[in-house]
Amino acid sequence: MEFLDFAGEHLPFILEGVPVTLGLWILAISFGFVFGLVLAWCRIYAPTPLYLLATGYIEIFRGTPMLVQMFFIYLGLPEVGIVLDPFTSAVVAIGLNTSAYQAEYFRAALLSVPQGQMQAARAMGMGQTQALIHVILPQALRRVLPQWSNEAILELKFTSIAFAIGVSEITARAEQVGYRTFEFFDVFLLVALVYLVLTGVVAEVLQWVERRVHVPGVTTTGAAAG
């Protein structure tokens, strides 16, 4: 009963951070999607210099903590004249980080499409880019959706670290309530429930999308179902 009273009093304030959290997540995951596709292309089709650059980028961003990357962007870049506000810094950091992971998902999905389809498209007169966009990519995106959905949900939870550089999202507001009331158990239990609801809704939406684009007789890895 005490928890319900606590939630009724402080939940509205915490929920004011939901639009910030969702905005941060949508911008970062969208940036990661587009840049991840570019990186995947570089890893498969680009000349060696671009391949090496993309590979180095992926290894760096997958091999260092996102929080360190966020501090570097927000606190380190101003020393070389690049100043970003906290929200933009968080979007850039999360977007750059997730692009490295998404790139590997996309690369695996692109490689899972039989090579004969690219050859057939080229034989029909398509250029490599046309074949990639119109023949290979639509199939790869269907196949990658389950893995990509996991990444999207993970990044929604990772938006919580943006509180460390002053972004007023859900976790930052919960921390403010905790320091005002010293009821840290209740406030972080409450914010955990908020994240649980958000991730549950996103998971349901992504599962609906997966069902909509599913091709009968094809598994999530793209192999023919037995």
Contacts in CASP RR format, 6 or more apart in sequence:
PFRMAT RR
TARGET T0000
AUTHOR 0000-0000-0000
METHOD contacts of the structure
MODEL  1
MEFLDFAGEHLPFILEGVPVTLGLWILAISFGFVFGLVLAWCRIYAPTPL
YLLATGYIEIFRGTPMLVQMFFIYLGLPEVGIVLDPFTSAVVAIGLNTSA
YQAEYFRAALLSVPQGQMQAARAMGMGQTQALIHVILPQALRRVLPQWSN
EAILELKFTSIAFAIGVSEITARAEQVGYRTFEFFDVFLLVALVYLVLTG
VVAEVLQWVERRVHVPGVTTTGAAAG
2 186 0 8 1.000
3 186 0 8 1.000
3 189 0 8 1.000
3 190 0 8 1.000
6 181 0 8 1.000
6 183 0 8 1.000
6 186 0 8 1.000
6 187 0 8 1.000
6 190 0 8 1.000
7 186 0 8 1.000
7 190 0 8 1.000
10 177 0 8 1.000
10 181 0 8 1.000
10 187 0 8 1.000
10 190 0 8 1.000
11 190 0 8 1.000
11 194 0 8 1.000
13 173 0 8 1.000
13 176 0 8 1.000
13 177 0 8 1.000
14 170 0 8 1.000
14 173 0 8 1.000
14 174 0 8 1.000
14 177 0 8 1.000
14 187 0 8 1.000
14 190 0 8 1.000
14 191 0 8 1.000
14 194 0 8 1.000
15 170 0 8 1.000
15 194 0 8 1.000
16 173 0 8 1.000
17 168 0 8 1.000
17 169 0 8 1.000
17 170 0 8 1.000
17 172 0 8 1.000
17 173 0 8 1.000
18 170 0 8 1.000
18 194 0 8 1.000
18 198 0 8 1.000
20 87 0 8 1.000
20 167 0 8 1.000
20 168 0 8 1.000
20 169 0 8 1.000
20 170 0 8 1.000
21 156 0 8 1.000
21 159 0 8 1.000
21 160 0 8 1.000
21 169 0 8 1.000
21 170 0 8 1.000
21 198 0 8 1.000
22 198 0 8 1.000
24 87 0 8 1.000
24 90 0 8 1.000
24 91 0 8 1.000
24 94 0 8 1.000
24 159 0 8 1.000
24 162 0 8 1.000
24 167 0 8 1.000
24 169 0 8 1.000
25 94 0 8 1.000
25 155 0 8 1.000
25 156 0 8 1.000
25 159 0 8 1.000
27 91 0 8 1.000
28 90 0 8 1.000
28 91 0 8 1.000
28 94 0 8 1.000
28 95 0 8 1.000
28 98 0 8 1.000
28 155 0 8 1.000
28 159 0 8 1.000
29 94 0 8 1.000
29 95 0 8 1.000
29 98 0 8 1.000
29 151 0 8 1.000
29 152 0 8 1.000
29 155 0 8 1.000
29 156 0 8 1.000
31 91 0 8 1.000
31 92 0 8 1.000
31 95 0 8 1.000
31 96 0 8 1.000
31 99 0 8 1.000
32 95 0 8 1.000
32 96 0 8 1.000
32 98 0 8 1.000
32 99 0 8 1.000
32 102 0 8 1.000
33 99 0 8 1.000
33 102 0 8 1.000
35 95 0 8 1.000
35 96 0 8 1.000
35 99 0 8 1.000
35 102 0 8 1.000
35 103 0 8 1.000
36 99 0 8 1.000
36 100 0 8 1.000
36 102 0 8 1.000
36 103 0 8 1.000
36 106 0 8 1.000
37 102 0 8 1.000
37 103 0 8 1.000
37 106 0 8 1.000
39 54 0 8 1.000
39 57 0 8 1.000
39 58 0 8 1.000
39 99 0 8 1.000
39 100 0 8 1.000
39 103 0 8 1.000
39 106 0 8 1.000
39 107 0 8 1.000
40 102 0 8 1.000
40 103 0 8 1.000
40 104 0 8 1.000
40 106 0 8 1.000
40 107 0 8 1.000
40 110 0 8 1.000
41 132 0 8 1.000
42 50 0 8 1.000
42 51 0 8 1.000
42 53 0 8 1.000
42 54 0 8 1.000
43 51 0 8 1.000
43 54 0 8 1.000
43 55 0 8 1.000
43 58 0 8 1.000
43 103 0 8 1.000
43 107 0 8 1.000
44 107 0 8 1.000
44 110 0 8 1.000
44 111 0 8 1.000
45 128 0 8 1.000
45 132 0 8 1.000
46 54 0 8 1.000
54 103 0 8 1.000
57 100 0 8 1.000
58 100 0 8 1.000
58 103 0 8 1.000
58 104 0 8 1.000
60 100 0 8 1.000
61 69 0 8 1.000
61 96 0 8 1.000
61 97 0 8 1.000
61 99 0 8 1.000
61 100 0 8 1.000
62 100 0 8 1.000
62 101 0 8 1.000
66 93 0 8 1.000
66 94 0 8 1.000
66 97 0 8 1.000
66 158 0 8 1.000
66 161 0 8 1.000
67 161 0 8 1.000
67 164 0 8 1.000
69 93 0 8 1.000
69 96 0 8 1.000
69 97 0 8 1.000
70 89 0 8 1.000
70 90 0 8 1.000
70 93 0 8 1.000
70 94 0 8 1.000
70 161 0 8 1.000
70 162 0 8 1.000
70 164 0 8 1.000
70 165 0 8 1.000
71 164 0 8 1.000
71 165 0 8 1.000
72 93 0 8 1.000
73 84 0 8 1.000
73 89 0 8 1.000
73 92 0 8 1.000
73 93 0 8 1.000
74 84 0 8 1.000
74 86 0 8 1.000
74 89 0 8 1.000
74 90 0 8 1.000
74 93 0 8 1.000
74 165 0 8 1.000
75 165 0 8 1.000
77 83 0 8 1.000
77 84 0 8 1.000
84 92 0 8 1.000
86 162 0 8 1.000
86 165 0 8 1.000
86 166 0 8 1.000
86 167 0 8 1.000
87 162 0 8 1.000
87 167 0 8 1.000
89 165 0 8 1.000
90 159 0 8 1.000
90 162 0 8 1.000
90 165 0 8 1.000
90 167 0 8 1.000
94 155 0 8 1.000
94 158 0 8 1.000
94 159 0 8 1.000
94 162 0 8 1.000
95 155 0 8 1.000
97 158 0 8 1.000
98 151 0 8 1.000
98 155 0 8 1.000
101 151 0 8 1.000
102 148 0 8 1.000
102 151 0 8 1.000
105 144 0 8 1.000
105 147 0 8 1.000
105 148 0 8 1.000
105 151 0 8 1.000
106 140 0 8 1.000
106 144 0 8 1.000
108 144 0 8 1.000
109 140 0 8 1.000
109 141 0 8 1.000
109 143 0 8 1.000
109 144 0 8 1.000
109 147 0 8 1.000
110 136 0 8 1.000
110 137 0 8 1.000
110 140 0 8 1.000
112 140 0 8 1.000
112 143 0 8 1.000
112 221 0 8 1.000
112 222 0 8 1.000
113 136 0 8 1.000
113 139 0 8 1.000
113 140 0 8 1.000
113 143 0 8 1.000
117 131 0 8 1.000
117 135 0 8 1.000
117 136 0 8 1.000
117 139 0 8 1.000
118 128 0 8 1.000
118 131 0 8 1.000
118 132 0 8 1.000
118 135 0 8 1.000
118 136 0 8 1.000
121 127 0 8 1.000
121 130 0 8 1.000
121 131 0 8 1.000
121 134 0 8 1.000
121 135 0 8 1.000
121 136 0 8 1.000
122 128 0 8 1.000
122 131 0 8 1.000
126 134 0 8 1.000
126 135 0 8 1.000
139 222 0 8 1.000
141 213 0 8 1.000
142 213 0 8 1.000
142 214 0 8 1.000
142 215 0 8 1.000
142 218 0 8 1.000
142 222 0 8 1.000
143 218 0 8 1.000
143 220 0 8 1.000
143 221 0 8 1.000
143 222 0 8 1.000
145 206 0 8 1.000
145 209 0 8 1.000
145 210 0 8 1.000
145 213 0 8 1.000
145 220 0 8 1.000
146 210 0 8 1.000
146 220 0 8 1.000
149 203 0 8 1.000
149 206 0 8 1.000
149 207 0 8 1.000
149 210 0 8 1.000
152 202 0 8 1.000
152 206 0 8 1.000
153 199 0 8 1.000
153 202 0 8 1.000
153 203 0 8 1.000
153 206 0 8 1.000
156 195 0 8 1.000
156 198 0 8 1.000
156 199 0 8 1.000
156 202 0 8 1.000
157 195 0 8 1.000
157 199 0 8 1.000
159 169 0 8 1.000
160 169 0 8 1.000
160 170 0 8 1.000
160 171 0 8 1.000
160 195 0 8 1.000
161 171 0 8 1.000
162 169 0 8 1.000
162 171 0 8 1.000
162 172 0 8 1.000
163 169 0 8 1.000
163 171 0 8 1.000
163 172 0 8 1.000
163 175 0 8 1.000
166 172 0 8 1.000
170 191 0 8 1.000
170 194 0 8 1.000
170 195 0 8 1.000
171 191 0 8 1.000
174 187 0 8 1.000
174 188 0 8 1.000
174 190 0 8 1.000
174 191 0 8 1.000
175 187 0 8 1.000
177 183 0 8 1.000
177 187 0 8 1.000
178 184 0 8 1.000
178 187 0 8 1.000
181 187 0 8 1.000
217 224 0 8 1.000
217 225 0 8 1.000
218 224 0 8 1.000
218 225 0 8 1.000
219 225 0 8 1.000
END
